[in-house]
Amino acid sequence: MENKTVILSTAYLPSVQYFAKLVSYPRITIEVNDTYAKQSYRNRSVIQSCNGPLSLTIPVTRPNGNHTLVKDVKIDYSVNWQKNHWKAIESAYKTSVYFDFIADVLSPFYNSRRDQFLVDFNISGVLDLFKFIGFEKTIQLSDEYIKEYPSDYDDFRNVIHPKPQHQLADKHFVPSSYYQVFSDRFNFSPNLSIVDLLFNEGLNSLKIIENSIIE
């Protein structure tokens, strides 16, 4: 990891596993020249609600249909998804210890931001949350689609996926448990959105992420 570049798909409020890659690699490339695929983390995030894990999905438009590249996918504002997502996040985490701190970081994305492209919205969110936990790194976008990267890259584009049947083994990540809201109702839910960890653990989140990384 020390001298490698990690390549990842874009992701909305990414999972703890995704953030573990951001923490452990010195160079980060986000794939934007692949064909957009539905039912992925590109426009979906999973939080913990009073009824268990809850998916939040950003509605999108694909100008070129099934041949639309990720960099060309636009956010659909014809429905008020920002209000609905923020309402769900508030409902889930308003009693968490660090709600006010994380809400200050997140709330602009559900009030004032109107990014045209999904990639821009996603990366801005990642960078702001990354900065909160104490890291600043440069994120590069891919220049072209490369099916197989050379050995100085670690390719996780098809490893981190919300559907269990599509997930691939990741020998470098084992989720570390932490306190979660609604722990009195449910067993620990691993690898939810990074915001689940942040709302519950605040600045201690970085230590938990690092404990999940297997060298």
FIKOLZA-1660 file (N, C-alpha, C; in steps of 0.1 Angstrom, whole numbers, plus 5000, padded with zeros to 4 digits):
% residues 215
   i   px   py   pz ch aa at
   1 5008 4988 5000  A  M  N
   1 5000 5000 5000  A  M CA
   1 5009 5013 5000  A  M  C
   2 5020 5012 5006  A  E  N
   2 5028 5023 5009  A  E CA
   2 5032 5031 4996  A  E  C
   3 5036 5023 4986  A  N  N
   3 5040 5029 4973  A  N CA
   3 5031 5027 4962  A  N  C
   4 5018 5024 4965  A  K  N
   4 5009 5021 4954  A  K CA
   4 4998 5032 4953  A  K  C
   5 4991 5031 4942  A  T  N
   5 4979 5040 4940  A  T CA
   5 4967 5031 4941  A  T  C
   6 4956 5035 4948  A  V  N
   6 4944 5028 4949  A  V CA
   6 4934 5034 4938  A  V  C
   7 4927 5026 4931  A  I  N
   7 4917 5031 4922  A  I CA
   7 4903 5026 4927  A  I  C
   8 4894 5035 4928  A  L  N
   8 4881 5033 4934  A  L CA
   8 4870 5038 4925  A  L  C
   9 4858 5033 4925  A  S  N
   9 4847 5039 4919  A  S CA
   9 4842 5051 4928  A  S  C
  10 4835 5060 4922  A  T  N
  10 4829 5071 4930  A  T CA
  10 4819 5065 4939  A  T  C
  11 4816 5072 4950  A  A  N
  11 4807 5066 4960  A  A CA
  11 4800 5078 4968  A  A  C
  12 4788 5076 4971  A  Y  N
  12 4780 5086 4979  A  Y CA
  12 4781 5082 4993  A  Y  C
  13 4786 5091 5002  A  L  N
  13 4788 5089 5016  A  L CA
  13 4794 5075 5018  A  L  C
  14 4806 5072 5013  A  P  N
  14 4811 5059 5012  A  P CA
  14 4811 5051 5025  A  P  C
  15 4813 5038 5023  A  S  N
  15 4814 5028 5034  A  S CA
  15 4827 5030 5042  A  S  C
  16 4828 5024 5054  A  V  N
  16 4840 5024 5062  A  V CA
  16 4851 5017 5054  A  V  C
  17 4848 5007 5047  A  Q  N
  17 4858 4999 5039  A  Q CA
  17 4864 5009 5028  A  Q  C
  18 4856 5017 5022  A  Y  N
  18 4861 5026 5012  A  Y CA
  18 4870 5037 5019  A  Y  C
  19 4866 5042 5030  A  F  N
  19 4875 5051 5037  A  F CA
  19 4888 5045 5042  A  F  C
  20 4888 5032 5045  A  A  N
  20 4900 5025 5048  A  A CA
  20 4910 5026 5037  A  A  C
  21 4905 5025 5025  A  K  N
  21 4914 5027 5013  A  K CA
  21 4920 5041 5012  A  K  C
  22 4911 5051 5014  A  L  N
  22 4916 5064 5014  A  L CA
  22 4927 5067 5024  A  L  C
  23 4925 5061 5036  A  V  N
  23 4935 5063 5047  A  V CA
  23 4948 5056 5044  A  V  C
  24 4947 5044 5038  A  S  N
  24 4959 5035 5037  A  S CA
  24 4968 5037 5025  A  S  C
  25 4963 5044 5015  A  Y  N
  25 4970 5046 5003  A  Y CA
  25 4975 5060 5001  A  Y  C
  26 4987 5063 4997  A  P  N
  26 4992 5076 4995  A  P CA
  26 4986 5083 4983  A  P  C
  27 4982 5076 4973  A  R  N
  27 4977 5081 4960  A  R CA
  27 4963 5075 4957  A  R  C
  28 4954 5084 4953  A  I  N
  28 4940 5079 4951  A  I CA
  28 4935 5083 4938  A  I  C
  29 4930 5074 4930  A  T  N
  29 4924 5077 4917  A  T CA
  29 4909 5072 4917  A  T  C
  30 4900 5081 4913  A  I  N
  30 4886 5077 4912  A  I CA
  30 4883 5075 4897  A  I  C
  31 4877 5063 4895  A  E  N
  31 4873 5059 4881  A  E CA
  31 4861 5067 4877  A  E  C
  32 4862 5075 4866  A  V  N
  32 4851 5082 4861  A  V CA
  32 4848 5079 4846  A  V  C
  33 4856 5071 4840  A  N  N
  33 4855 5068 4826  A  N CA
  33 4849 5054 4823  A  N  C
  34 4844 5047 4834  A  D  N
  34 4837 5035 4832  A  D CA
  34 4822 5037 4829  A  D  C
  35 4815 5028 4824  A  T  N
  35 4801 5029 4821  A  T CA
  35 4793 5028 4835  A  T  C
  36 4784 5037 4836  A  Y  N
  36 4776 5038 4849  A  Y CA
  36 4768 5025 4851  A  Y  C
  37 4769 5020 4862  A  A  N
  37 4761 5008 4866  A  A CA
  37 4751 5011 4877  A  A  C
  38 4739 5006 4876  A  K  N
  38 4729 5008 4886  A  K CA
  38 4732 4999 4898  A  K  C
  39 4725 5002 4909  A  Q  N
  39 4725 4994 4921  A  Q CA
  39 4739 4992 4927  A  Q  C
  40 4747 5003 4927  A  S  N
  40 4760 5003 4932  A  S CA
  40 4762 5014 4942  A  S  C
  41 4773 5015 4949  A  Y  N
  41 4775 5026 4958  A  Y CA
  41 4778 5040 4952  A  Y  C
  42 4778 5040 4938  A  R  N
  42 4780 5053 4931  A  R CA
  42 4770 5063 4936  A  R  C
  43 4758 5059 4937  A  N  N
  43 4747 5069 4941  A  N CA
  43 4739 5064 4953  A  N  C
  44 4745 5054 4961  A  R  N
  44 4738 5048 4972  A  R CA
  44 4746 5047 4984  A  R  C
  45 4740 5050 4995  A  S  N
  45 4747 5049 5008  A  S CA
  45 4738 5042 5018  A  S  C
  46 4744 5035 5028  A  V  N
  46 4736 5027 5037  A  V CA
  46 4739 5032 5051  A  V  C
  47 4728 5037 5058  A  I  N
  47 4729 5042 5072  A  I CA
  47 4721 5032 5081  A  I  C
  48 4722 5034 5094  A  Q  N
  48 4715 5027 5104  A  Q CA
  48 4703 5035 5108  A  Q  C
  49 4691 5029 5107  A  S  N
  49 4678 5035 5111  A  S CA
  49 4672 5028 5122  A  S  C
  50 4661 5033 5127  A  C  N
  50 4654 5026 5138  A  C CA
  50 4648 5012 5134  A  C  C
  51 4648 5010 5120  A  N  N
  51 4643 4997 5115  A  N CA
  51 4654 4989 5109  A  N  C
  52 4667 4993 5112  A  G  N
  52 4678 4986 5107  A  G CA
  52 4684 4993 5095  A  G  C
  53 4694 4987 5088  A  P  N
  53 4701 4994 5077  A  P CA
  53 4691 5000 5067  A  P  C
  54 4694 5012 5063  A  L  N
  54 4685 5019 5053  A  L CA
  54 4693 5025 5042  A  L  C
  55 4689 5022 5030  A  S  N
  55 4696 5027 5018  A  S CA
  55 4691 5041 5014  A  S  C
  56 4700 5050 5011  A  L  N
  56 4697 5064 5006  A  L CA
  56 4702 5064 4992  A  L  C
  57 4694 5067 4983  A  T  N
  57 4698 5067 4969  A  T CA
  57 4696 5081 4962  A  T  C
  58 4706 5086 4956  A  I  N
  58 4705 5098 4948  A  I CA
  58 4699 5095 4934  A  I  C
  59 4688 5101 4931  A  P  N
  59 4682 5099 4917  A  P CA
  59 4691 5106 4907  A  P  C
  60 4694 5099 4896  A  V  N
  60 4703 5104 4886  A  V CA
  60 4697 5103 4872  A  V  C
  61 4702 5110 4862  A  T  N
  61 4699 5109 4848  A  T CA
  61 4711 5105 4841  A  T  C
  62 4709 5097 4830  A  R  N
  62 4720 5092 4822  A  R CA
  62 4718 5097 4808  A  R  C
  63 4725 5108 4804  A  P  N
  63 4723 5114 4791  A  P CA
  63 4724 5105 4779  A  P  C
  64 4733 5095 4780  A  N  N
  64 4735 5085 4769  A  N CA
  64 4730 5071 4773  A  N  C
  65 4719 5071 4781  A  G  N
  65 4713 5058 4784  A  G CA
  65 4723 5048 4791  A  G  C
  66 4722 5036 4786  A  N  N
  66 4731 5025 4792  A  N CA
  66 4746 5027 4789  A  N  C
  67 4749 5037 4779  A  H  N
  67 4763 5039 4776  A  H CA
  67 4769 5051 4782  A  H  C
  68 4762 5057 4792  A  T  N
  68 4766 5069 4799  A  T CA
  68 4779 5066 4807  A  T  C
  69 4789 5074 4806  A  L  N
  69 4801 5072 4815  A  L CA
  69 4797 5079 4828  A  L  C
  70 4804 5074 4839  A  V  N
  70 4802 5079 4852  A  V CA
  70 4804 5094 4853  A  V  C
  71 4814 5099 4846  A  K  N
  71 4816 5114 4847  A  K CA
  71 4805 5122 4841  A  K  C
  72 4796 5116 4833  A  D  N
  72 4785 5123 4826  A  D CA
  72 4772 5122 4833  A  D  C
  73 4772 5114 4844  A  V  N
  73 4759 5111 4851  A  V CA
  73 4755 5124 4859  A  V  C
  74 4743 5128 4857  A  K  N
  74 4738 5140 4864  A  K CA
  74 4728 5137 4875  A  K  C
  75 4728 5146 4885  A  I  N
  75 4719 5144 4896  A  I CA
  75 4705 5150 4892  A  I  C
  76 4695 5142 4895  A  D  N
  76 4681 5146 4892  A  D CA
  76 4675 5153 4904  A  D  C
  77 4672 5166 4902  A  Y  N
  77 4666 5174 4913  A  Y CA
  77 4651 5176 4911  A  Y  C
  78 4645 5168 4902  A  S  N
  78 4631 5169 4900  A  S CA
  78 4623 5164 4912  A  S  C
  79 4629 5155 4920  A  V  N
  79 4624 5151 4933  A  V CA
  79 4633 5157 4944  A  V  C
  80 4627 5160 4956  A  N  N
  80 4634 5166 4967  A  N CA
  80 4641 5156 4975  A  N  C
  81 4651 5149 4969  A  W  N
  81 4658 5138 4976  A  W CA
  81 4667 5144 4987  A  W  C
  82 4672 5156 4985  A  Q  N
  82 4681 5162 4996  A  Q CA
  82 4673 5163 5009  A  Q  C
  83 4661 5168 5008  A  K  N
  83 4653 5170 5020  A  K CA
  83 4650 5156 5026  A  K  C
  84 4647 5146 5018  A  N  N
  84 4644 5133 5023  A  N CA
  84 4656 5126 5029  A  N  C
  85 4667 5128 5023  A  H  N
  85 4679 5122 5028  A  H CA
  85 4683 5128 5042  A  H  C
  86 4683 5141 5042  A  W  N
  86 4686 5148 5055  A  W CA
  86 4677 5145 5066  A  W  C
  87 4664 5143 5063  A  K  N
  87 4654 5139 5073  A  K CA
  87 4657 5126 5078  A  K  C
  88 4661 5116 5069  A  A  N
  88 4664 5103 5074  A  A CA
  88 4677 5103 5082  A  A  C
  89 4687 5111 5078  A  I  N
  89 4699 5111 5086  A  I CA
  89 4697 5117 5100  A  I  C
  90 4689 5128 5100  A  E  N
  90 4686 5134 5113  A  E CA
  90 4678 5125 5122  A  E  C
  91 4668 5118 5116  A  S  N
  91 4660 5108 5124  A  S CA
  91 4669 5097 5130  A  S  C
  92 4679 5093 5122  A  A  N
  92 4687 5081 5126  A  A CA
  92 4697 5085 5137  A  A  C
  93 4703 5097 5135  A  Y  N
  93 4715 5101 5143  A  Y CA
  93 4713 5113 5153  A  Y  C
  94 4702 5118 5154  A  K  N
  94 4700 5130 5162  A  K CA
  94 4704 5128 5177  A  K  C
  95 4703 5116 5182  A  T  N
  95 4706 5113 5196  A  T CA
  95 4721 5109 5197  A  T  C
  96 4728 5108 5186  A  S  N
  96 4742 5104 5187  A  S CA
  96 4751 5115 5193  A  S  C
  97 4762 5110 5199  A  V  N
  97 4770 5120 5207  A  V CA
  97 4776 5131 5198  A  V  C
  98 4779 5128 5186  A  Y  N
  98 4786 5138 5178  A  Y CA
  98 4777 5143 5167  A  Y  C
  99 4764 5143 5169  A  F  N
  99 4755 5147 5158  A  F CA
  99 4758 5162 5154  A  F  C
 100 4759 5171 5163  A  D  N
 100 4761 5185 5160  A  D CA
 100 4773 5188 5152  A  D  C
 101 4784 5181 5155  A  F  N
 101 4797 5183 5148  A  F CA
 101 4796 5178 5133  A  F  C
 102 4791 5166 5132  A  I  N
 102 4790 5160 5118  A  I CA
 102 4779 5167 5110  A  I  C
 103 4768 5171 5116  A  A  N
 103 4758 5178 5109  A  A CA
 103 4763 5191 5103  A  A  C
 104 4772 5198 5110  A  D  N
 104 4778 5210 5105  A  D CA
 104 4785 5208 5092  A  D  C
 105 4791 5196 5091  A  V  N
 105 4799 5193 5078  A  V CA
 105 4789 5188 5067  A  V  C
 106 4779 5181 5071  A  L  N
 106 4770 5175 5061  A  L CA
 106 4759 5184 5056  A  L  C
 107 4753 5192 5065  A  S  N
 107 4741 5199 5062  A  S CA
 107 4741 5207 5049  A  S  C
 108 4753 5214 5046  A  P  N
 108 4753 5221 5033  A  P CA
 108 4750 5213 5021  A  P  C
 109 4754 5200 5021  A  F  N
 109 4751 5191 5010  A  F CA
 109 4736 5189 5008  A  F  C
 110 4728 5192 5018  A  Y  N
 110 4714 5189 5016  A  Y CA
 110 4706 5202 5017  A  Y  C
 111 4713 5213 5017  A  N  N
 111 4706 5226 5017  A  N CA
 111 4710 5235 5005  A  N  C
 112 4722 5239 5005  A  S  N
 112 4727 5249 4995  A  S CA
 112 4733 5243 4983  A  S  C
 113 4739 5231 4983  A  R  N
 113 4746 5225 4972  A  R CA
 113 4737 5221 4961  A  R  C
 114 4741 5224 4948  A  R  N
 114 4733 5219 4937  A  R CA
 114 4742 5214 4926  A  R  C
 115 4751 5205 4929  A  D  N
 115 4761 5200 4919  A  D CA
 115 4753 5194 4907  A  D  C
 116 4758 5197 4895  A  Q  N
 116 4752 5191 4884  A  Q CA
 116 4755 5176 4882  A  Q  C
 117 4768 5173 4885  A  F  N
 117 4773 5160 4882  A  F CA
 117 4774 5152 4895  A  F  C
 118 4771 5139 4895  A  L  N
 118 4772 5130 4907  A  L CA
 118 4786 5130 4912  A  L  C
 119 4796 5129 4903  A  V  N
 119 4810 5127 4907  A  V CA
 119 4814 5139 4916  A  V  C
 120 4810 5151 4911  A  D  N
 120 4814 5163 4919  A  D CA
 120 4808 5163 4933  A  D  C
 121 4796 5160 4934  A  F  N
 121 4789 5159 4947  A  F CA
 121 4796 5149 4956  A  F  C
 122 4798 5137 4951  A  N  N
 122 4804 5126 4959  A  N CA
 122 4818 5130 4964  A  N  C
 123 4826 5135 4955  A  I  N
 123 4840 5138 4959  A  I CA
 123 4841 5149 4969  A  I  C
 124 4832 5159 4967  A  S  N
 124 4832 5170 4977  A  S CA
 124 4829 5165 4991  A  S  C
 125 4819 5156 4991  A  G  N
 125 4815 5150 5004  A  G CA
 125 4826 5142 5010  A  G  C
 126 4833 5134 5002  A  V  N
 126 4844 5126 5007  A  V CA
 126 4855 5135 5013  A  V  C
 127 4859 5146 5006  A  L  N
 127 4870 5154 5010  A  L CA
 127 4866 5162 5023  A  L  C
 128 4854 5166 5024  A  D  N
 128 4850 5173 5037  A  D CA
 128 4850 5164 5049  A  D  C
 129 4845 5152 5047  A  L  N
 129 4845 5142 5058  A  L CA
 129 4859 5137 5061  A  L  C
 130 4867 5136 5051  A  F  N
 130 4881 5132 5052  A  F CA
 130 4889 5142 5061  A  F  C
 131 4886 5155 5057  A  K  N
 131 4893 5166 5065  A  K CA
 131 4888 5166 5079  A  K  C
 132 4876 5162 5082  A  F  N
 132 4871 5162 5096  A  F CA
 132 4879 5152 5104  A  F  C
 133 4882 5141 5099  A  I  N
 133 4889 5130 5107  A  I CA
 133 4904 5133 5107  A  I  C
 134 4908 5143 5101  A  G  N
 134 4922 5147 5103  A  G CA
 134 4932 5144 5091  A  G  C
 135 4926 5142 5079  A  F  N
 135 4934 5138 5068  A  F CA
 135 4931 5148 5056  A  F  C
 136 4942 5151 5049  A  E  N
 136 4940 5158 5036  A  E CA
 136 4948 5151 5026  A  E  C
 137 4942 5147 5015  A  K  N
 137 4948 5140 5004  A  K CA
 137 4943 5145 4991  A  K  C
 138 4951 5144 4981  A  T  N
 138 4946 5148 4968  A  T CA
 138 4939 5136 4961  A  T  C
 139 4928 5138 4955  A  I  N
 139 4921 5128 4948  A  I CA
 139 4921 5131 4933  A  I  C
 140 4927 5122 4925  A  Q  N
 140 4928 5123 4911  A  Q CA
 140 4916 5116 4904  A  Q  C
 141 4912 5121 4893  A  L  N
 141 4902 5114 4884  A  L CA
 141 4909 5107 4873  A  L  C
 142 4904 5096 4869  A  S  N
 142 4910 5088 4858  A  S CA
 142 4909 5096 4845  A  S  C
 143 4919 5094 4837  A  D  N
 143 4920 5101 4824  A  D CA
 143 4913 5092 4813  A  D  C
 144 4913 5079 4815  A  E  N
 144 4908 5070 4805  A  E CA
 144 4904 5057 4813  A  E  C
 145 4896 5049 4806  A  Y  N
 145 4892 5036 4812  A  Y CA
 145 4903 5026 4809  A  Y  C
 146 4908 5020 4819  A  I  N
 146 4918 5009 4818  A  I CA
 146 4913 4997 4825  A  I  C
 147 4911 4986 4817  A  K  N
 147 4905 4974 4822  A  K CA
 147 4913 4967 4833  A  K  C
 148 4926 4966 4831  A  E  N
 148 4936 4960 4840  A  E CA
 148 4947 4969 4843  A  E  C
 149 4949 4973 4855  A  Y  N
 149 4960 4983 4859  A  Y CA
 149 4972 4975 4862  A  Y  C
 150 4984 4982 4861  A  P  N
 150 4997 4975 4864  A  P CA
 150 4998 4973 4879  A  P  C
 151 5009 4966 4882  A  S  N
 151 5011 4961 4896  A  S CA
 151 5012 4973 4907  A  S  C
 152 5015 4985 4902  A  D  N
 152 5017 4995 4912  A  D CA
 152 5003 5002 4915  A  D  C
 153 4993 4996 4910  A  Y  N
 153 4979 5000 4914  A  Y CA
 153 4972 4988 4921  A  Y  C
 154 4964 4992 4931  A  D  N
 154 4954 4982 4937  A  D CA
 154 4940 4986 4933  A  D  C
 155 4933 4977 4926  A  D  N
 155 4921 4980 4919  A  D CA
 155 4909 4975 4928  A  D  C
 156 4901 4984 4933  A  F  N
 156 4890 4980 4941  A  F CA
 156 4877 4985 4935  A  F  C
 157 4877 4988 4922  A  R  N
 157 4865 4992 4915  A  R CA
 157 4853 4982 4916  A  R  C
 158 4856 4970 4916  A  N  N
 158 4846 4959 4916  A  N CA
 158 4846 4951 4929  A  N  C
 159 4853 4956 4939  A  V  N
 159 4854 4949 4952  A  V CA
 159 4843 4954 4962  A  V  C
 160 4842 4967 4963  A  I  N
 160 4833 4973 4973  A  I CA
 160 4819 4975 4966  A  I  C
 161 4809 4967 4971  A  H  N
 161 4796 4967 4964  A  H CA
 161 4785 4965 4975  A  H  C
 162 4773 4971 4973  A  P  N
 162 4763 4969 4983  A  P CA
 162 4756 4955 4982  A  P  C
 163 4757 4949 4971  A  K  N
 163 4750 4936 4969  A  K CA
 163 4760 4925 4973  A  K  C
 164 4757 4916 4984  A  P  N
 164 4766 4906 4988  A  P CA
 164 4771 4897 4977  A  P  C
 165 4762 4894 4967  A  Q  N
 165 4766 4885 4956  A  Q CA
 165 4776 4891 4947  A  Q  C
 166 4778 4904 4947  A  H  N
 166 4787 4911 4939  A  H CA
 166 4800 4915 4946  A  H  C
 167 4800 4913 4959  A  Q  N
 167 4812 4917 4967  A  Q CA
 167 4824 4907 4965  A  Q  C
 168 4836 4912 4964  A  L  N
 168 4847 4904 4963  A  L CA
 168 4855 4904 4976  A  L  C
 169 4863 4894 4978  A  A  N
 169 4871 4893 4990  A  A CA
 169 4881 4904 4991  A  A  C
 170 4883 4910 5003  A  D  N
 170 4892 4921 5006  A  D CA
 170 4901 4917 5018  A  D  C
 171 4912 4911 5015  A  K  N
 171 4921 4906 5025  A  K CA
 171 4927 4917 5034  A  K  C
 172 4926 4930 5030  A  H  N
 172 4932 4941 5037  A  H CA
 172 4922 4948 5046  A  H  C
 173 4910 4943 5047  A  F  N
 173 4900 4950 5055  A  F CA
 173 4891 4940 5063  A  F  C
 174 4891 4942 5077  A  V  N
 174 4883 4935 5086  A  V CA
 174 4876 4945 5095  A  V  C
 175 4863 4947 5094  A  P  N
 175 4856 4957 5102  A  P CA
 175 4858 4956 5117  A  P  C
 176 4862 4968 5123  A  S  N
 176 4863 4969 5137  A  S CA
 176 4849 4973 5143  A  S  C
 177 4844 4967 5153  A  S  N
 177 4831 4971 5159  A  S CA
 177 4833 4984 5167  A  S  C
 178 4821 4991 5168  A  Y  N
 178 4820 5003 5176  A  Y CA
 178 4806 5005 5180  A  Y  C
 179 4804 5014 5189  A  Y  N
 179 4790 5016 5194  A  Y CA
 179 4782 5022 5182  A  Y  C
 180 4769 5017 5181  A  Q  N
 180 4760 5022 5171  A  Q CA
 180 4747 5026 5177  A  Q  C
 181 4741 5037 5172  A  V  N
 181 4727 5040 5176  A  V CA
 181 4718 5027 5174  A  V  C
 182 4708 5026 5182  A  F  N
 182 4699 5014 5182  A  F CA
 182 4706 5001 5185  A  F  C
 183 4717 5002 5192  A  S  N
 183 4724 4989 5195  A  S CA
 183 4716 4981 5205  A  S  C
 184 4706 4987 5211  A  D  N
 184 4697 4980 5220  A  D CA
 184 4687 4971 5212  A  D  C
 185 4686 4974 5199  A  R  N
 185 4676 4967 5190  A  R CA
 185 4683 4957 5181  A  R  C
 186 4695 4961 5176  A  F  N
 186 4702 4953 5166  A  F CA
 186 4716 4949 5170  A  F  C
 187 4721 4938 5164  A  N  N
 187 4735 4935 5165  A  N CA
 187 4743 4945 5157  A  N  C
 188 4756 4945 5159  A  F  N
 188 4765 4954 5152  A  F CA
 188 4763 4952 5137  A  F  C
 189 4761 4963 5129  A  S  N
 189 4760 4963 5115  A  S CA
 189 4774 4968 5109  A  S  C
 190 4782 4959 5103  A  P  N
 190 4795 4963 5098  A  P CA
 190 4794 4970 5085  A  P  C
 191 4804 4979 5083  A  N  N
 191 4806 4985 5070  A  N CA
 191 4795 4993 5064  A  N  C
 192 4788 5001 5073  A  L  N
 192 4778 5010 5068  A  L CA
 192 4785 5023 5063  A  L  C
 193 4778 5033 5060  A  S  N
 193 4783 5045 5055  A  S CA
 193 4793 5051 5066  A  S  C
 194 4803 5058 5061  A  I  N
 194 4812 5064 5071  A  I CA
 194 4805 5074 5080  A  I  C
 195 4794 5079 5077  A  V  N
 195 4787 5088 5086  A  V CA
 195 4782 5081 5098  A  V  C
 196 4779 5068 5097  A  D  N
 196 4774 5061 5108  A  D CA
 196 4786 5060 5119  A  D  C
 197 4798 5058 5114  A  L  N
 197 4809 5058 5123  A  L CA
 197 4812 5071 5129  A  L  C
 198 4811 5082 5121  A  L  N
 198 4814 5095 5125  A  L CA
 198 4804 5100 5135  A  L  C
 199 4792 5098 5133  A  F  N
 199 4781 5103 5143  A  F CA
 199 4783 5096 5156  A  F  C
 200 4787 5084 5156  A  N  N
 200 4789 5076 5168  A  N CA
 200 4802 5078 5175  A  N  C
 201 4813 5080 5168  A  E  N
 201 4826 5080 5174  A  E CA
 201 4834 5093 5172  A  E  C
 202 4829 5102 5163  A  G  N
 202 4836 5115 5161  A  G CA
 202 4851 5113 5157  A  G  C
 203 4860 5120 5164  A  L  N
 203 4874 5120 5160  A  L CA
 203 4881 5107 5163  A  L  C
 204 4874 5098 5171  A  N  N
 204 4880 5085 5173  A  N CA
 204 4878 5076 5161  A  N  C
 205 4870 5081 5151  A  S  N
 205 4867 5073 5139  A  S CA
 205 4880 5069 5132  A  S  C
 206 4890 5077 5131  A  L  N
 206 4902 5074 5124  A  L CA
 206 4909 5062 5130  A  L  C
 207 4909 5061 5143  A  K  N
 207 4916 5050 5150  A  K CA
 207 4908 5037 5147  A  K  C
 208 4895 5037 5146  A  I  N
 208 4887 5026 5143  A  I CA
 208 4889 5022 5128  A  I  C
 209 4890 5031 5119  A  I  N
 209 4893 5028 5105  A  I CA
 209 4907 5022 5104  A  I  C
 210 4917 5027 5111  A  E  N
 210 4930 5021 5111  A  E CA
 210 4931 5007 5116  A  E  C
 211 4922 5005 5127  A  N  N
 211 4922 4991 5132  A  N CA
 211 4915 4981 5123  A  N  C
 212 4908 4986 5113  A  S  N
 212 4902 4977 5103  A  S CA
 212 4911 4974 5091  A  S  C
 213 4922 4980 5091  A  I  N
 213 4931 4978 5079  A  I CA
 213 4941 4967 5083  A  I  C
 214 4942 4958 5074  A  I  N
 214 4951 4947 5075  A  I CA
 214 4963 4948 5065  A  I  C
 215 4975 4950 5069  A  E  N
 215 4986 4952 5060  A  E CA
 215 4990 4939 5053  A  E  C
% end
